[in-house]
Amino acid sequence: MYKYYPIYRLTIMSDYFLKCSKCNSTYAFNIERKLCNKCGQGLWLEVKTTSLDKYDEEQGIWKYGGILPSVRKEFKISLGEGESPLQKSLRIREKTGISDLWIKDETIEPTGSYLDRCSALFVSVVLNMGYEKILTYSTGNLGASIAAYSSRAGIKTHVQVRPTIDLGKLYQMIIYGAEVKVVETFKEKKGIKNTAIAVEYDPLINEAKKTIMLEIFLQLNRRLPDYIILPMGEGGLVYATYNMLKEIRRLNPTVCKTRIVGVQSEGCKPIVNAFEKGLDFVEPEAESKGRIFDVSVPNPKFGIAALRAIRETEGVAVSVNDREIFEAISLLAEKEGILAEPAGSLSIAGLLKLVREEVIDRDSTVVCVVTGSGLKDPKVMKEIAHRKSNLGVLIEELSGDFKLSSTKTAILRLLSEREMYGYQIWKGLREKYGINVKIPTVYQHLNELVEKGYVKKGEARTIMGRRREYYSLTERGEALV
Ligand SMILES: [Zn+2]
């Protein structure tokens, strides 16, 4: 469909340049340049704003063409991203007491993530520049999204992922037709012929994140909220939002000042640590212990920029634990009908914490950005469904993780009454369930249940001269029965 027009490689880049998010060094635009040569931090694409208006005749993010780099009409790729609803919260509002609470629902994007805005821009620009392939290093959502948009553009995509990737995102990449390679660590290559490289901290990728803040401003009838709450990984979304806010306020000096709140998970929170310690740099964490891989970034490339953005807007950086994140996912689904992935629900978890700690006034206008859909992370969905229902056995079987035989189910039921030792279980199976198996078979089932984490073995006790090992259910086992 699209021809290769090498001439645009020379002409397209005149209206923007790269600027370091930390030391302000500037560079001519070059798609291979991702980080600052001098300080190693992320680069920002400086684009001249021509208009904050929405161009209704355009599709997707191109409705906000006035803040984006220019791309020739025939190269603009879109799957209808952007224009996500800004939902006025009705029921979380009641719970928090915040009178004017809004949820920006990015779960409805074409591949279920706010990064679709970014892929639309990235793929269009590289198509305009004449590239034929894209190589992406991704923790998940970016790879899935680039895969979809490059399919649309007829560009081949290779995605490198780590073994910890969320299953739903891996399925997406494969089915969109990307070639997926699993690696332990990313070693970025440069200079591959006709190949554009996309990374999580890419200047072009980050540029399109601005459209969320502009969209919110327009959806609120050219008003800004008192607070905007965002998840933080690399820090790019916080920095993009900050830049957009500055631009909106420059052109509309009377609008209110928005405080930025950045939320990280306890498992990996270098930016929050720097904020709390009052540092003006971000100490990298040795490794991520985070369960939420898409935002667990031990050494964020926009960490310092995000930290400054939060301080300058008099905002807050806050961390939440897994329990608070799971609570937020449940609440968002039950009270507002929005199914978010863990990273996507960080903003709600952060909001609940800051309301509890009375950091946010209840008469403020607050916008929480929910960045990605829950269906991308079947593991977490399963865990939550386990806790919330009594369909444990069915869920285990349908998800194909573990085929529970009737004997194992009966053993779990017996142990849900009280702890037992091997002989008691054997006897219980026979008397209560009519299951006649040999004692070694009972132990084999028990070992398998221990291995799967449903049953635990207690300390051996000697009773009337006989040594006995007692078995009981773990929390996971209890959830199952
Ligand atoms: Zn720099």
Boltz pocket constraint, residues with backbone or C-beta under 6 A from the ligand:
constraints:
  - pocket:
      binder: B
      contacts: [[A, 20], [A, 21], [A, 22], [A, 23], [A, 24], [A, 25], [A, 36], [A, 37], [A, 38], [A, 39], [A, 40], [A, 41]]
      max_distance: 6.0
